[in-house]
């Protein structure tokens, strides 16, 4: 009996640890449970433009958000109220899960904060997917320097994927499902966050009307932002926490 109790306790510790997620430095957290309510410490407001709730990786309704942008016209996106807490100039990390419904010629924007949002170039950060090189890659731009995932990280259509984007001491990193895919230097542009506000599910260009372009045709879930570089161990924790949050708790 004692061995059974010890085994159950060990399994419980394993499950709890697998669901752990880093909270230090978290400034923005959208569970995306059918809405864009910020569960982070800053209560940042997000305005929804026609994005609807959808099923998550476990098939549970209203546990993710669906962006219907099958062409270059961006009808579905969300606008984040400008907030200094997410206007990163130093180290930071962005984590989320996504699902690409279809592939098409132009990129699919996930999160854009000042990338092309100011006169002369915003040079903030942005994340998107693109298939220009013959495979679906992830792109991470900061200070006008761009990092792209390799063919080994080809993003499959119709499959949920978890990604973490990290800026650490001038180096950009992209992780796919808890594993580092690629890293490289950031750019040298001077950051300007005074242009258009951040957008989710699209990219932005200040001299274009409307300003949003390259909309996402697919879904997003569990968007988190940190004002520091998360560690490799924490990347795995974020991936496991996302998987654990998608279904019912394990019964021991």
N, C-alpha and C positions, 0 to 999 in steps of 0.2 A: 504493500500500500504506500509506504514511504517513497519507494522508487517512482511510483506512478505520480505522486504529488510533485516530486522534484522534476519529473519530465514535463508535467503540465506547466509548472512555473517557468521552466526553461523555454518552453514553446511560447508562453505568454510574453516573456521578455523579448524573444525574437520578433514576435509580431509587433509589439510596441516599438521596438527599435527600428523595424522596417518602415513604420509609419511616421517616424520622427522626421522633422523638417527644420532647417535652420531658421531662426527668428531674429538673430542678431543682425542689425542693420537693415531689416526689412522696412521699406517705405511705402510699398504699394502692393496690394494683393486683391486680385479679382477672382473669386472662386468660379464666376461665370455660371452660376446655378440658375439659368434662365433670365439673368439680369447682369448689370454691370456695377453692382454695389461693391464699394471698396471695403474689404474687411481688414485693411492695414491700419497702422496707427495714425495716419494723416486724414482719413475720411475724404479722400480726393473724389470730387464729383465727376461723373462720366455721363455724357448725353448720348442716348441711343438713337441712331437713324436707321430704322427698319430692320435691324438685326433681330433674329428670333431665337428662342430657346430650342435646343435639340438634344438628342441622346448623346451620351458619352461613350467611352470605349467599352463599357459594360452593358450598353443598351438601355441605361436608365434615363428616362425622359427629363428634360429641363435641367440637365447637369453639364451643359456646354452651350456655346453660342454659334449659330450658323450664319455665315455671310454669303448671300447669293449674288455673286458678281461674275457671271459666266463670260462677259465680254469686257472691253476696256471701260465701259461706262460703270461708274461706282455708285450703286444705289444703296448698298448696305455698309455701314461703318459706324464707329463710335468716336466721339470727340471728348478728349480728356481736358478738364479745366486746368489751365496753366498753373503749375505749382513748383516752387523752387526745389522741393524735396526730390523731384525726379529729373531735374535739369543737371545731370551729372557732368562734371568736368574731370573728376579723378577716377578712381577705381569704381566699378559697378558690375552688377550681374542681372540678367533678365532670364526668366525661366517660364516656359509655357509648353502645353501640348497642342498639337494641331492635326488636322485631317484635310488633305487636298482632294477635292471632288473631281476636278478635271485639270488637264494641262492645257496651256495656250501660250501664244507667242510672248506676251508681255509678263513681267514679274507679278508676283502675288504678295502684296504687302501684309505684314503682321503687325508691326509696331513702329511708328515713325515719330520721333521727337526732334524737330529742328533739322532734319537731314538736308532738305532744300527749302527751309522755311523762312529764310531771311534774305534781304537784298545783299548780293555779293556772296551768298552761300551761308547756310546756317551751320553746317558741319557738326550738327548734333549726331545722335545715334539712330540707326534704323536697322530693322531685320525684315528680310523677305525671302521668297523662294523664286527660283528662276531655272529654266531648262535650256538656256542659250548654248550650252556646251554639249548638248546631246543627252544630258541626264538632269534629273530634278535635284538641284543643289539648294543649300541655304546660304544666304549672304548676310554679312555683318559689317556695317559701315560706321566709322566713327572718326571725326576730324578729317573727313574726306579721304580716308584710307579704307579699302574694302578687302574683306576676307571671305573666301568661298570654300565650301566643303568639297572634298575630293569625290571622285567617282565611286570610291569604296563606301561612301555614305549616301548613295543614290536614294532619294526619298520616293517611296512607293505611293502611288495613287490609291485612294480608298483604304488607307491603313493609318491608324492613329500613331503618331510619333511624338516623342518628348525631346525638347531641345533646351539647352542652356547656353547663353551667350555671356562671356566674361571678358571684361577689360581689366588687365592687371599690369600696372607699371609700363604702359605704352604698348602692351602686347594684347592682341585680340585672340580669343579662343572660342571654338564652337564644339559643343558636346552633343552627341546624338544618342538617345536612350542610355544615358549615363556614361558614355565612352567618348573620350576626346577624339575628334575627327581631324581637326586642323587648327593651326595657330599661325599668327603673323603680325607684323607691325601695324599700328594704327597710322593715320595720316598726320599731317602737320598743320591743318587748317585751324584758324581761330574760331572757337565756338560762339555762336550767337543764337540764343533761345528766345529772342524777342519777336519772332515772326508768328506764323500760324501755330495754333495749339496742337499738342500731340494728337495723333489719330491711331485707332486700332482697326485692323482689317483693311488698311489702305496705306498708300504713300501720299506725299504732299509736295506741291511745288508752288511757291508764292506767286509766280508770274503766270499761273494758269487759272482759267475760270471754267468750271469750279476747280478749287485748289487740290482736291483729292484725285488720285489716279492710281493705276495698278492695284485694283481691288482684289481681295481674297475671295476665291470661290471655294469655300470649304468651312471648316469649323475650328474653333479655338477653345481651350480650357485651361484653368489654373494659371493665370498670368501673375507672376511675382517679380518684384524689382527690389534690389538691394544696393545700398550705397557703399558696397565693398566687393572685393573679389571673393566669391565662395571657393572653398577648397575642392579638390577632387572627391574627397569623402562626402562632402556636402552635396555635390552634384549627384552622386549615387543616391543620397538620402532624398533629394528632390524628386528624382525619378521614381524611387520606391514609394514615396509619399503620394505621388500622383496615382500610381497603380493602386495603392491601398485605398485611396479615397473614392475610387470609382465603383466599388461593389460593397456588399454587406460585410460586416465584421466576420472574421473566421471563428467558428465554434470549436472549442476544444473539448 
